[in-house]
Amino acid sequence: MARIVWSEPALDDLDEIAQYIALDNFTAAKKLVKNVFKKVDRLKEFPSSGRVPPELRGFRYRAVIVGPCRVFYRTAENSVIVLHVMRSERELRIMLIRDRDSDDL
């Protein structure tokens, strides 16, 4: 079973998204955060279950979708490293993920 490692920037991403949603609907924001953690937690048993996003073919990154978010991660030995969370309607900036990726996590 893999362990989940959240990068600080990924937690900040999720927090910013939740804060924005909470301006209109606190309950929906709370539910989103719960669902993101639940979906990411499943990666403990199935770390390769996320799909390779079309924008990241050829890289080692995968993503899971938890509407309205995309959660980007990679695997390393017995770990799943969560690197970035973004709203799905936004355009992915590949360099942002690569800049956050560090084998030191």
FENWOHU-V597640 format. One record per residue. N is the residue number from 1. RES is the residue in one letter. SS is DSSP state (H for helix, E for strand, L for the rest). PHI is phi in degrees with one decimal (none if undefined). PSI is psi in whole degrees, -180 to 180 (none if undefined). Layout:
N;RES;SS;PHI;PSI / N;RES;SS;PHI;PSI
This chain:
1;M;L;none;132 / 2;A;L;-82.2;154 / 3;R;E;-100.3;149 / 4;I;E;-94.7;129 / 5;V;E;-121.8;115 / 6;W;E;-91.9;126 / 7;S;L;-73.1;151 / 8;E;H;-58.8;-44 / 9;P;H;-61.0;-36 / 10;A;H;-66.3;-41 / 11;L;H;-63.4;-39 / 12;D;H;-64.0;-41 / 13;D;H;-57.2;-50 / 14;L;H;-62.9;-41 / 15;D;H;-62.1;-43 / 16;E;H;-63.0;-43 / 17;I;H;-63.0;-46 / 18;A;H;-63.8;-40 / 19;Q;H;-62.7;-40 / 20;Y;H;-64.5;-46 / 21;I;H;-65.0;-38 / 22;A;H;-64.0;-22 / 23;L;L;-57.8;-35 / 24;D;L;-102.4;-33 / 25;N;L;-153.4;94 / 26;F;H;-60.3;-40 / 27;T;H;-63.0;-41 / 28;A;H;-65.1;-39 / 29;A;H;-63.9;-45 / 30;K;H;-62.5;-41 / 31;K;H;-65.4;-40 / 32;L;H;-60.4;-49 / 33;V;H;-59.6;-44 / 34;K;H;-60.0;-45 / 35;N;H;-66.9;-37 / 36;V;H;-63.4;-49 / 37;F;H;-63.4;-38 / 38;K;H;-63.8;-46 / 39;K;H;-66.7;-43 / 40;V;H;-66.0;-37 / 41;D;H;-60.0;-31 / 42;R;H;-63.6;-23 / 43;L;H;-67.5;-17 / 44;K;H;-56.1;-43 / 45;E;L;-91.8;-28 / 46;F;L;-130.6;67 / 47;P;L;-62.9;-23 / 48;S;L;-97.5;12 / 49;S;L;-75.5;-20 / 50;G;L;-70.4;155 / 51;R;E;-90.5;158 / 52;V;L;-82.6;115 / 53;P;L;-63.8;144 / 54;P;H;-54.2;-35 / 55;E;H;-71.4;-16 / 56;L;H;-116.2;21 / 57;R;L;-59.9;136 / 58;G;L;92.1;-8 / 59;F;L;-106.2;175 / 60;R;L;-94.8;13 / 61;Y;L;-93.3;151 / 62;R;E;-132.2;170 / 63;A;E;-145.3;150 / 64;V;E;-119.9;148 / 65;I;E;-104.3;129 / 66;V;E;-133.9;89 / 67;G;L;-45.9;131 / 68;P;L;-97.1;30 / 69;C;E;-115.6;156 / 70;R;E;-117.9;133 / 71;V;E;-114.6;118 / 72;F;E;-101.3;138 / 73;Y;E;-151.7;172 / 74;R;E;-141.6;163 / 75;T;E;-105.1;153 / 76;A;E;-153.2;115 / 77;E;L;49.1;-112 / 78;N;L;-105.2;31 / 79;S;E;-129.8;151 / 80;V;E;-115.1;119 / 81;I;E;-107.1;113 / 82;V;E;-84.6;122 / 83;L;E;-107.9;-31 / 84;H;E;-158.2;141 / 85;V;E;-127.2;133 / 86;M;E;-144.9;158 / 87;R;E;-67.9;138 / 88;S;L;-67.8;-22 / 89;E;L;-80.9;-9 / 90;R;L;-83.3;157 / 91;E;L;-82.6;133 / 92;L;L;-73.4;133 / 93;R;L;-105.2;102 / 94;I;H;-56.6;-40 / 95;M;H;-63.6;-29 / 96;L;H;-61.8;-45 / 97;I;H;-66.7;-47 / 98;R;H;-63.7;-36 / 99;D;H;-67.5;-31 / 100;R;H;-81.8;-16 / 101;D;L;-79.9;127 / 102;S;L;-145.5;133 / 103;D;L;-71.7;-4 / 104;D;L;-83.3;-7 / 105;L;L;-69.6;none
